[in-house]
Amino acid sequence: MELGGSSSSSRASDVLPPSDVLDSLMPKIPSVVVVSRKATLLQALTQLGQQLCEETTENIGDGIYVCTLRVGLPPHGSYVECTTKEFLGYSTFTCAQSVEHACELALSYLVDCGLIIIDDINYKKTKQLYEAQTWAMLFEEVADRLKTAVASTESLHRRLLDQINDMCADHSSRLALSSQPMVSVGQIDAPSMLSYTGPVPAKTWEQALGGYIAKIHEQILSFLTKQSKV
């Protein structure tokens, strides 16, 4: 007597095609063939009778590489004589990628100026993808740097605010400053709000200094409040 499960399994195996046939029917991920932008640029310059005049690379810190290319160009557009043009490439990964980026920009310029046509059906799509990835990485790097800079600036303003409060606590009468307790300004904890209580215009240099300190204190609180809402 055959078990029902065994019979169902046999019928299913009879219906399904062999495994090698199944593999051939599965969608394939195309292999990526990377064509060197530099090799393409050198080939293009040779055909134009020009050359790559200069290539320098530099690590400017934080893992960012910069490549500077100076490329010879034949007369084109409004240029009636041979000229040279610089192209800057960036990469947050390797020095070689910054070179490739610079060469990509140079190739784009040659194509846009009508100096060359690259006979590659994938060139336009590859160029757009390469540029999108490169700019996305750069924007992410710049965004991280800006966040760090803002955090550092906010920290400096907080320390300055504390120093002003400590100084004014000891010399409020001479500076003609009044300290009003505060719970918070927005999300910024502040021990006090300083107000100038002296005559206008000030009669002594201490009073004039107190007026400036009160304005600076107010501006710092305003800056920190705006930062807390971002």
Backbone bond lengths (Angstrom), bond angles and torsions (degrees), N, CA, C in turn:
res aa  C-N    CA-C-N  psi(-1)  N-CA   C-N-CA  omega(-1)  CA-C   N-CA-C  phi
1 M - - - 1.465 - - 1.527 108.75 -
2 E 1.381 118.44 131.01 1.457 122.22 179.14 1.518 109.17 -92.55
3 L 1.341 114.67 138.54 1.455 119.58 176.72 1.518 109.87 -73.72
4 G 1.337 115.74 147.62 1.459 119.70 -177.62 1.517 112.47 -59.33
5 G 1.374 117.02 -41.14 1.464 120.37 -178.79 1.498 111.52 -63.21
6 S 1.333 118.54 -41.37 1.466 122.07 -179.21 1.506 110.91 -64.42
7 S 1.350 116.30 -39.79 1.463 120.65 -179.95 1.519 110.74 -64.99
8 S 1.365 116.77 -41.51 1.472 120.80 179.58 1.502 110.69 -64.82
9 S 1.362 117.15 -39.03 1.460 121.19 179.83 1.513 110.86 -64.66
10 S 1.367 116.35 -39.75 1.464 120.33 -179.48 1.512 110.29 -66.01
11 R 1.342 116.51 -43.61 1.466 118.96 -179.42 1.530 110.92 -64.39
12 A 1.366 117.72 -37.08 1.456 120.75 -179.98 1.520 111.24 -66.11
13 S 1.359 117.08 -41.04 1.460 120.71 179.82 1.518 111.21 -67.48
14 D 1.348 116.24 -28.92 1.465 119.00 178.46 1.536 110.80 -71.38
15 V 1.343 115.77 -30.83 1.464 119.44 -177.08 1.523 111.50 -80.57
16 L 1.354 118.24 -40.06 1.461 121.81 -175.87 1.531 111.43 -69.57
17 P 1.345 117.87 141.64 1.465 120.63 176.06 1.518 110.65 -72.28
18 P 1.305 117.82 165.06 1.476 120.74 178.38 1.523 111.94 -58.32
19 S 1.327 116.79 159.01 1.471 121.45 -175.95 1.520 112.21 -62.83
20 D 1.356 118.06 -36.13 1.455 119.14 -179.28 1.527 111.26 -67.06
21 V 1.335 115.98 -31.90 1.459 119.67 176.86 1.525 110.10 -70.32
22 L 1.353 116.20 -40.11 1.453 120.09 177.30 1.528 111.24 -61.06
23 D 1.336 116.96 -42.19 1.466 121.19 178.62 1.526 111.36 -60.28
24 S 1.313 115.98 -39.13 1.468 118.96 -178.86 1.525 112.22 -69.96
25 L 1.342 116.21 -23.41 1.454 120.04 -179.80 1.526 112.69 -85.38
26 M 1.335 117.30 -17.12 1.460 120.70 -178.46 1.525 109.96 -71.89
27 P 1.347 117.62 142.22 1.473 120.37 178.50 1.522 110.81 -63.48
28 K 1.290 115.72 139.40 1.460 121.60 -177.60 1.525 110.23 -104.45
29 I 1.336 115.74 141.22 1.461 121.03 173.82 1.529 107.69 -84.99
30 P 1.334 117.78 121.97 1.463 119.36 -176.43 1.527 111.80 -64.92
31 S 1.296 115.64 143.37 1.457 120.49 175.70 1.527 109.63 -73.11
32 V 1.320 115.60 140.73 1.453 120.79 -179.41 1.523 108.99 -91.51
33 V 1.312 115.87 118.08 1.462 121.97 177.12 1.525 107.39 -103.83
34 V 1.314 115.74 109.47 1.464 120.82 -177.11 1.524 109.57 -88.83
35 V 1.319 115.43 119.98 1.458 121.34 177.45 1.525 107.73 -97.85
36 S 1.313 116.92 125.84 1.456 121.61 -177.35 1.525 110.97 -61.79
37 R 1.336 116.31 121.70 1.462 120.07 176.21 1.525 110.85 -64.90
38 K 1.321 115.58 -35.29 1.463 118.35 -179.07 1.528 110.85 -66.06
39 A 1.338 116.24 -43.83 1.465 119.60 178.63 1.523 110.68 -61.44
40 T 1.338 116.75 -40.28 1.469 120.91 178.75 1.520 110.53 -65.68
41 L 1.341 116.56 -41.08 1.460 120.21 179.51 1.521 111.33 -64.31
42 L 1.329 116.60 -43.63 1.460 119.90 179.65 1.527 111.04 -62.83
43 Q 1.320 116.47 -39.12 1.459 120.41 177.48 1.529 110.48 -64.26
44 A 1.333 116.29 -42.44 1.464 120.30 179.86 1.527 111.10 -64.66
45 L 1.333 117.20 -42.43 1.462 120.43 -179.84 1.524 111.33 -65.27
46 T 1.328 116.54 -36.48 1.465 120.09 177.65 1.523 110.43 -62.44
47 Q 1.320 116.98 -43.43 1.461 120.24 179.25 1.530 111.92 -67.27
48 L 1.335 116.54 -27.37 1.466 120.60 178.13 1.524 112.15 -85.84
49 G 1.336 116.17 -4.15 1.465 119.71 -177.73 1.514 112.62 73.57
50 Q 1.328 116.47 25.53 1.460 121.80 -179.16 1.533 109.11 -119.65
51 Q 1.323 115.25 -178.06 1.456 118.76 -179.39 1.529 110.80 -147.69
52 L 1.331 113.95 164.36 1.461 120.99 174.50 1.523 106.98 -81.93
53 C 1.335 116.07 105.52 1.462 120.22 -171.42 1.523 112.86 -73.62
54 E 1.330 116.38 -35.46 1.470 119.27 -175.15 1.512 110.28 -156.43
55 E 1.320 115.73 143.56 1.473 121.73 175.77 1.514 108.74 -142.28
56 T 1.331 116.87 118.40 1.454 121.40 177.83 1.524 109.07 -130.56
57 T 1.305 116.24 146.85 1.461 121.45 177.27 1.521 108.77 -129.51
58 E 1.321 115.26 151.17 1.460 120.19 -176.67 1.519 109.75 -151.18
59 N 1.327 114.75 140.17 1.462 121.14 172.98 1.521 107.29 -95.36
60 I 1.335 117.40 109.66 1.466 120.99 -174.56 1.527 111.56 -90.84
61 G 1.323 116.90 7.84 1.453 120.38 177.65 1.520 112.83 102.56
62 D 1.324 114.90 160.56 1.473 122.03 179.90 1.525 111.61 58.60
63 G 1.347 117.13 27.85 1.462 120.91 177.23 1.513 114.51 74.07
64 I 1.333 118.08 18.23 1.460 121.21 179.73 1.525 109.14 -102.72
65 Y 1.321 115.91 125.61 1.463 122.14 179.07 1.525 109.60 -108.28
66 V 1.323 115.08 140.44 1.460 121.16 179.88 1.527 108.33 -124.75
67 C 1.315 114.99 131.69 1.461 121.00 176.75 1.532 108.37 -117.13
68 T 1.325 115.75 131.93 1.463 121.44 176.72 1.524 108.94 -113.80
69 L 1.326 115.87 121.13 1.470 121.62 176.88 1.524 108.92 -112.02
70 R 1.328 115.98 136.56 1.464 120.76 171.09 1.517 106.77 -116.38
71 V 1.328 114.48 114.85 1.458 121.35 -170.48 1.526 109.87 -112.77
72 G 1.339 115.84 134.82 1.454 121.20 174.65 1.523 110.48 -76.66
73 L 1.341 115.75 138.08 1.464 120.57 -177.08 1.533 110.04 -130.38
74 P 1.323 116.68 141.82 1.464 120.36 175.08 1.524 109.96 -77.25
75 P 1.331 119.08 171.00 1.464 120.91 176.10 1.533 110.39 -55.20
76 H 1.320 115.46 134.46 1.465 120.00 179.20 1.519 108.61 -162.63
77 G 1.313 116.13 152.08 1.454 120.43 179.18 1.515 111.33 56.09
78 S 1.343 116.06 -124.15 1.465 121.15 179.67 1.517 112.66 -87.53
79 Y 1.326 117.71 -0.68 1.462 121.80 179.54 1.532 109.17 -90.12
80 V 1.312 115.45 115.24 1.467 119.56 -177.90 1.523 111.92 -92.42
81 E 1.321 116.22 -7.06 1.462 120.91 177.92 1.532 109.53 -128.47
82 C 1.319 114.89 167.09 1.469 119.71 176.46 1.527 109.39 -63.62
83 T 1.321 116.13 139.63 1.458 121.44 -178.61 1.525 109.63 -134.68
84 T 1.305 115.35 177.35 1.463 121.07 171.69 1.532 108.01 -126.46
85 K 1.313 115.23 153.08 1.472 120.40 -179.68 1.515 109.07 -141.97
86 E 1.334 115.56 142.00 1.463 120.97 179.82 1.529 110.56 -97.37
87 F 1.324 114.12 143.50 1.467 121.20 176.34 1.525 107.70 -130.91
88 L 1.338 116.00 132.71 1.462 121.82 -179.60 1.520 110.09 -107.49
89 G 1.328 116.11 126.60 1.457 121.47 176.84 1.511 110.68 -114.46
90 Y 1.334 116.35 146.32 1.464 121.44 -177.35 1.524 110.20 -126.99
91 S 1.318 114.68 152.83 1.459 120.16 173.31 1.512 108.91 -156.78
92 T 1.331 115.88 142.28 1.463 120.28 175.43 1.530 111.03 -101.87
93 F 1.341 116.42 13.04 1.461 120.43 -178.94 1.527 112.23 -117.82
94 T 1.325 117.04 -66.33 1.459 119.82 -175.88 1.517 110.49 -135.91
95 C 1.334 114.51 160.96 1.456 121.25 176.45 1.525 110.51 -64.49
96 A 1.332 116.43 -39.45 1.467 120.80 -178.66 1.526 111.09 -61.39
97 Q 1.330 116.96 -36.28 1.464 119.32 -179.95 1.522 111.76 -69.51
98 S 1.334 117.27 -31.08 1.463 119.01 176.25 1.523 110.45 -67.26
99 V 1.343 116.58 -35.12 1.468 120.69 176.13 1.529 109.94 -64.91
100 E 1.328 115.60 -45.36 1.454 120.00 179.42 1.537 111.20 -61.74
101 H 1.323 115.93 -38.63 1.468 119.16 179.28 1.529 110.78 -64.70
102 A 1.335 116.78 -43.50 1.466 120.42 178.64 1.526 110.79 -62.41
103 C 1.325 116.58 -41.89 1.463 120.57 178.55 1.529 110.83 -65.18
104 E 1.321 116.06 -36.54 1.473 120.70 176.73 1.531 110.56 -61.02
105 L 1.331 116.60 -43.43 1.458 120.39 178.88 1.524 111.19 -65.54
106 A 1.338 116.09 -39.46 1.463 119.61 178.67 1.528 111.05 -64.71
107 L 1.326 116.63 -42.39 1.463 120.58 177.46 1.522 111.18 -62.65
108 S 1.321 116.18 -41.15 1.464 120.13 178.79 1.524 110.57 -61.24
109 Y 1.331 116.05 -39.84 1.467 119.88 178.98 1.527 110.75 -64.60
110 L 1.322 116.42 -44.43 1.463 120.25 -179.95 1.529 111.18 -61.83
111 V 1.330 115.32 -38.99 1.466 119.54 179.24 1.530 110.31 -69.69
112 D 1.337 116.98 -45.81 1.465 121.15 -177.43 1.523 111.88 -63.92
113 C 1.325 116.75 -31.75 1.470 121.04 179.81 1.529 112.28 -83.69
114 G 1.334 115.97 -1.96 1.454 119.50 179.42 1.518 114.22 75.07
115 L 1.326 116.48 19.65 1.461 119.77 179.88 1.524 112.13 -82.32
116 I 1.320 116.86 -29.55 1.462 120.78 -179.90 1.524 109.56 -141.89
117 I 1.304 115.53 160.07 1.466 123.86 168.83 1.513 106.53 -129.09
118 I 1.317 115.88 124.60 1.465 119.97 -179.84 1.521 108.12 -91.46
119 D 1.293 116.30 116.15 1.464 121.45 -176.71 1.517 109.55 -81.36
120 D 1.320 115.05 76.95 1.469 121.29 -178.84 1.519 107.29 -146.88
121 I 1.314 117.15 115.11 1.462 120.72 -174.92 1.523 111.83 -65.97
122 N 1.337 118.15 -20.94 1.458 120.96 -179.32 1.523 112.48 -96.29
123 Y 1.329 117.79 0.09 1.465 119.42 -171.16 1.526 112.46 -61.19
124 K 1.341 116.72 -46.06 1.458 119.93 -175.64 1.528 111.31 -62.75
125 K 1.332 116.15 -46.36 1.461 119.66 -179.79 1.524 110.94 -65.40
126 T 1.331 116.12 -42.42 1.463 120.12 -180.00 1.520 110.47 -63.58
127 K 1.329 116.74 -42.23 1.464 121.65 179.43 1.520 110.72 -60.54
128 Q 1.319 117.36 -46.32 1.460 120.84 -179.44 1.524 111.18 -63.60
129 L 1.318 117.01 -42.86 1.459 120.88 179.94 1.520 110.56 -65.55
130 Y 1.334 117.00 -43.76 1.456 121.61 -178.79 1.529 110.30 -62.44
131 E 1.342 116.53 -44.57 1.454 120.20 -179.89 1.524 111.08 -65.80
132 A 1.326 116.68 -40.75 1.471 120.18 -179.67 1.525 110.77 -62.69
133 Q 1.328 116.65 -44.09 1.462 120.52 179.99 1.521 110.57 -65.60
134 T 1.332 116.67 -42.82 1.461 120.83 -178.18 1.524 110.98 -64.00
135 W 1.332 117.21 -48.71 1.451 120.18 -179.23 1.521 111.40 -67.16
136 A 1.320 117.82 -34.51 1.459 120.65 178.12 1.529 110.37 -62.56
137 M 1.342 116.31 -42.11 1.457 120.23 178.69 1.525 110.95 -65.73
138 L 1.337 116.34 -40.93 1.455 119.94 -179.99 1.525 111.46 -66.18
139 F 1.352 116.41 -43.02 1.455 119.80 179.30 1.528 110.99 -62.95
140 E 1.309 116.58 -38.97 1.468 120.32 178.71 1.525 110.30 -64.55
141 E 1.338 116.30 -42.25 1.461 120.94 178.84 1.519 110.93 -63.89
142 V 1.331 116.96 -44.13 1.464 121.33 179.41 1.526 110.76 -64.42
143 A 1.336 116.94 -40.24 1.460 120.99 179.34 1.525 111.06 -62.25
144 D 1.335 116.74 -42.15 1.466 120.74 178.12 1.526 110.99 -63.55
145 R 1.339 115.98 -41.25 1.459 119.79 179.38 1.529 111.24 -64.58
146 L 1.327 116.19 -40.94 1.462 119.90 179.45 1.527 111.14 -65.01
147 K 1.335 116.62 -40.30 1.463 119.87 178.00 1.527 110.60 -61.07
148 T 1.333 116.32 -42.42 1.466 120.69 178.86 1.519 110.81 -64.27
149 A 1.335 116.09 -42.86 1.465 120.39 -179.79 1.524 111.31 -64.17
150 V 1.337 116.88 -41.68 1.458 120.80 179.92 1.533 110.51 -65.03
151 A 1.331 115.99 -42.20 1.470 119.77 179.58 1.532 110.62 -63.55
152 S 1.344 116.12 -39.99 1.461 120.01 178.78 1.527 110.93 -66.25
153 T 1.325 116.76 -42.48 1.467 120.67 178.95 1.524 110.99 -63.70
154 E 1.317 116.38 -41.02 1.467 120.15 179.21 1.522 110.93 -63.34
155 S 1.331 116.11 -39.67 1.462 120.27 179.37 1.531 111.03 -64.88
156 L 1.334 116.68 -40.24 1.465 120.50 178.31 1.526 110.83 -64.32
157 H 1.330 117.01 -41.09 1.461 120.36 178.94 1.532 111.43 -64.75
158 R 1.322 117.13 -38.13 1.461 120.37 178.61 1.532 110.86 -63.78
159 R 1.346 115.95 -44.06 1.464 119.75 -179.95 1.532 110.66 -64.70
160 L 1.345 116.00 -40.31 1.462 119.81 178.46 1.525 110.73 -63.54
161 L 1.314 116.32 -39.22 1.461 121.20 178.41 1.526 110.38 -62.17
162 D 1.316 117.11 -43.66 1.473 121.09 178.67 1.530 111.17 -63.29
163 Q 1.334 116.76 -40.71 1.461 120.33 -179.48 1.530 111.52 -66.45
164 I 1.333 115.54 -39.54 1.470 119.00 177.49 1.514 110.69 -63.80
165 N 1.327 117.38 -43.12 1.469 121.05 179.99 1.521 111.17 -62.54
166 D 1.346 116.45 -41.92 1.468 119.68 179.70 1.529 111.16 -64.82
167 M 1.339 116.38 -42.02 1.462 120.40 -178.97 1.528 111.22 -65.56
168 C 1.311 115.34 -43.99 1.468 119.75 -177.24 1.524 112.43 -70.80
169 A 1.301 117.17 -25.59 1.468 120.00 178.73 1.527 110.67 -63.71
170 D 1.344 117.31 -30.66 1.466 121.94 -177.99 1.525 113.10 -92.23
171 H 1.337 117.32 -21.19 1.471 119.69 -173.21 1.533 112.35 -131.40
172 S 1.307 117.59 28.30 1.467 120.36 -175.37 1.528 112.33 -62.77
173 S 1.330 118.20 -36.87 1.466 120.18 -177.38 1.521 111.14 -69.34
174 R 1.316 117.74 -42.64 1.468 120.62 -179.70 1.525 110.97 -68.90
175 L 1.347 117.42 -33.00 1.456 121.35 -178.65 1.523 112.56 -88.57
176 A 1.329 116.32 -1.58 1.469 121.65 -179.05 1.524 111.15 55.93
177 L 1.325 114.47 52.05 1.458 120.65 -179.31 1.517 109.76 -119.50
178 S 1.297 115.43 140.32 1.454 121.93 176.14 1.515 108.85 -113.79
179 S 1.331 116.40 132.16 1.457 122.25 -178.85 1.513 109.78 -104.08
180 Q 1.321 116.46 121.14 1.462 122.29 178.94 1.516 109.48 -110.23
181 P 1.339 118.41 120.42 1.471 120.26 -178.65 1.518 111.87 -59.66
182 M 1.336 114.31 143.41 1.462 120.81 179.01 1.514 108.95 -135.37
183 V 1.331 115.52 146.94 1.465 120.47 174.11 1.516 109.61 -82.94
184 S 1.329 116.86 -50.21 1.458 121.46 179.34 1.506 109.73 -165.61
185 V 1.323 114.59 160.76 1.458 122.58 171.46 1.515 105.30 -122.55
186 G 1.334 116.87 104.51 1.464 118.80 -171.99 1.515 107.74 67.05
187 Q 1.312 116.06 -120.93 1.463 121.54 176.98 1.525 110.64 -107.26
188 I 1.348 117.63 11.38 1.451 121.91 -176.90 1.518 109.79 -98.59
189 D 1.323 117.42 119.82 1.448 121.79 175.67 1.522 109.23 -72.34
190 A 1.283 118.02 126.65 1.457 122.82 179.07 1.524 108.54 -135.89
191 P 1.343 118.85 126.98 1.459 120.88 -178.00 1.511 112.87 -68.13
192 S 1.351 117.94 -27.57 1.457 119.27 -177.33 1.514 110.97 -162.82
193 M 1.328 114.50 162.76 1.451 122.47 172.55 1.523 106.15 -113.99
194 L 1.322 117.11 124.09 1.454 121.61 -177.56 1.521 110.29 -90.21
195 S 1.340 115.53 137.07 1.461 121.46 176.94 1.519 108.90 -130.72
196 Y 1.311 116.00 138.30 1.472 120.62 177.22 1.525 108.76 -81.30
197 T 1.335 116.66 128.22 1.465 121.68 -176.57 1.519 112.28 -116.43
198 G 1.307 117.55 4.96 1.461 120.64 -177.57 1.508 112.50 -83.06
199 P 1.324 116.36 179.67 1.460 121.28 -179.63 1.528 112.27 -71.49
200 V 1.308 115.43 155.20 1.462 122.08 176.80 1.526 107.79 -124.37
201 P 1.330 118.83 116.37 1.465 125.83 1.67 1.526 111.70 -75.35
202 A 1.316 114.99 161.16 1.466 120.29 -178.81 1.528 110.30 -64.77
203 K 1.330 115.88 147.55 1.468 121.11 -179.36 1.518 113.02 -98.73
204 T 1.337 117.06 -19.18 1.469 120.78 179.11 1.513 108.88 -129.30
205 W 1.325 115.06 162.44 1.470 118.42 179.66 1.515 110.80 -68.19
206 E 1.358 117.07 -28.88 1.461 119.23 177.75 1.531 110.54 -65.23
207 Q 1.324 116.02 -41.27 1.466 119.96 178.99 1.536 110.87 -66.12
208 A 1.344 116.06 -41.35 1.470 119.55 177.61 1.526 110.11 -61.43
209 L 1.332 115.98 -41.47 1.465 119.95 178.15 1.524 110.42 -64.16
210 G 1.322 116.95 -40.17 1.453 120.32 178.67 1.526 112.08 -61.58
211 G 1.343 116.82 -39.27 1.459 120.24 177.43 1.515 112.21 -62.54
212 Y 1.354 116.49 -42.95 1.463 119.91 178.16 1.530 111.67 -65.47
213 I 1.342 116.22 -40.09 1.466 120.09 -179.96 1.529 110.50 -63.09
214 A 1.330 117.14 -40.20 1.469 120.51 179.42 1.531 110.83 -63.07
215 K 1.347 117.27 -39.82 1.462 120.68 178.59 1.522 111.20 -66.52
216 I 1.345 115.49 -43.43 1.464 119.61 179.26 1.528 110.71 -62.94
217 H 1.327 115.54 -42.72 1.467 120.59 178.91 1.530 110.75 -59.17
218 E 1.334 116.24 -43.27 1.466 121.04 179.86 1.532 111.12 -65.02
219 Q 1.346 116.90 -41.16 1.467 120.95 -179.93 1.524 111.62 -65.79
220 I 1.329 117.09 -38.67 1.464 120.55 179.02 1.523 110.34 -65.34
221 L 1.339 116.40 -44.54 1.465 119.40 178.08 1.528 110.91 -61.66
222 S 1.325 117.15 -39.73 1.462 121.24 179.23 1.524 110.43 -63.44
223 F 1.339 116.72 -43.11 1.471 120.68 178.84 1.522 111.60 -62.32
224 L 1.333 116.80 -47.05 1.471 120.40 -178.58 1.518 111.32 -65.87
225 T 1.328 116.63 -34.46 1.466 119.44 177.94 1.523 110.91 -65.28
226 K 1.325 116.84 -43.91 1.466 120.53 178.56 1.521 110.97 -63.71
227 Q 1.328 116.78 -38.95 1.463 120.16 179.51 1.523 111.67 -64.76
228 S 1.331 115.83 -34.61 1.467 119.23 -178.05 1.517 111.78 -70.20
229 K 1.346 117.88 -18.92 1.454 121.61 -178.73 1.521 112.37 -93.29
230 V 1.339 117.34 -8.32 1.471 120.49 -179.14 1.512 110.05 -74.47
